[in-house]
Amino acid sequence: MIILQSTDRFDSIAALDADAGRISWFSRSEDSTLPSGPVRGHIAELQQRTLCLYRREGSLHFRVDDEDFELTKETSVRLVCESETTNTIMLFRGEDLLFAWTYQRPAIDPPLKYDPTPFVEEENFDFCLFVYNVANNPGRKARIYTETS
């Protein structure tokens, strides 16, 4: 089982059985028995889809519903701003398109320039932007969800 922290609610964690493709949800405040182990990824629910970024057996993976993509050195992630309100995330292996999805960007209210929270960034609200940023920063990609992170 891979333990995932919800990006939407701190109280929610999920246990992913990557082989079976099953996700079990837990509440820190309501469930007396929680899965044990360190958090090895994040999970988000966005427009009726479940997205996960996690590390499994040393490799970083991006999962959308039942599709799992290992983010190898040959895999690239691109994010295209389609309009003021939509982005498209695309995964390529070499020149082959593995996955593409156009989604509504989350509205950030209040706008970041008025948010008093220190160190908050747009990726804290847009999971696909977070995946793009991690996948395109070699140091961050190598560090995230490791034993020492």
N, C-alpha and C positions, 0 to 999 in steps of 0.2 A: 504494500500500500504506500502511496505517495501522499503526504499531507500537504494540502493547499490552503492558503489563507485567502479568504474572499477579499476582493478589492472594494466591494460595495458595503460590507458590514464587518467590522472587526469581530463581532460576536460569532460570525459564521466561519466555520472551517469545513473542508471537504476531504474525504479520503478517496483517492483515485486508484482503482484497480486498472492499470493501463492495459494489461493483457486482455481483460474481459470488456474493457470500455465502460465500466460501471463507476458511478460517482455516488457516494453516500454523504449526505450533509449532516452536520452537527452544530449545535449551539453551545458556546462556552457557558452561557448562563443557565441553560435549561437541561442539558444532557449531563447526567451524572457520570457516564462513561464516555470518555473521549479517546480517539485513536492516539496511540503513543508514538513518539518520535519527533524529530525536528521538522519544521516547515521546509519543504523542498520546492515550493512554487506558489503561484497565485492563480486564482480562478475568478472569472467575471461572467456575469450574465448580461448579454447585450443584444437587444432586439430579437428575442426568442432563440438566441444561440448561446452556447456555453463555450467559453474560451479559456484555455489554460496555458500557462508558461511554467515549465518545471524542468528539473534535472532528474534524469534516470540513468543509473549505471554510468555516471560521468558525462553523459551527453545532454545537451539542452534540447528540449522539445517544445513545440507549439502545437496545441491541440484545439481543433474547432469541432464541436460536437463529437462525432465518431472518427474524424480524420486526424491522424497523428503525423506530424512532420518533424523529423530530427533535423535540427539546425546545424548541419555539418559545415565544413569550410567551403563546400561547393554550393551551399544554400545562401541565397540572398533574399532580403526582405526589403520591399519598397513600399512607400506610402505616398499616395498621390492625392492632393487636394482637388476634388472634383468641382466643388462649389463652396459657397460660404458655409454650408451646413453638412456636406458629405465628404468623406474620404474613401479611398479604395486601398486596401492592404493587399499586397501581392507577394507570393513566395515563388521563387525560381530555384531550380537546381540547374546550374549552368544557364542555358538559354531556354530551358523547358519550364513553362508555367505550371506550377503544382497546385496553386490555389489563388483565387481572387475573390474579394468580397467588398462590396460598397456598403457603407454603413453611415448612419446619422452621427455626426460628431456630437458629443454631449454638450449641452449648454452649461456654461460655468457661471453660477450665480452665487455670490457677486463675481464680477469679472476679476481676473487675477490681479490686476493693478490696484484693486481695492481690498483684496483679501489680506487680512492682518496675519495670517498663518505664515510663520517663517519657513522658507525653503520649499513652499508648495509650487509645483510646476504643472503645466498642462497635462503631462503624462500621468499625474495622479488622478485625473478624471477620465482620460482616454486610454483604455487598455491597449488598443492597437498601436497607438503612438508609443506606449511603454514598450511593447514587443519590438517595434521598429528601432527604438533607441537602444535597447539592449543588444539586439542582433547586429547593429551597425557600430558598436563600440567594442572592439576586441578585448580590452581589459575588463570591461563590465561583463561581457558575455562569458569570459573565462571564470570570473569571480562569483557570479550570482548563483545562489542556492548551493554553494559548496559547504564543506564541513566548517570552514572558518568564516563564512559570511554571516 
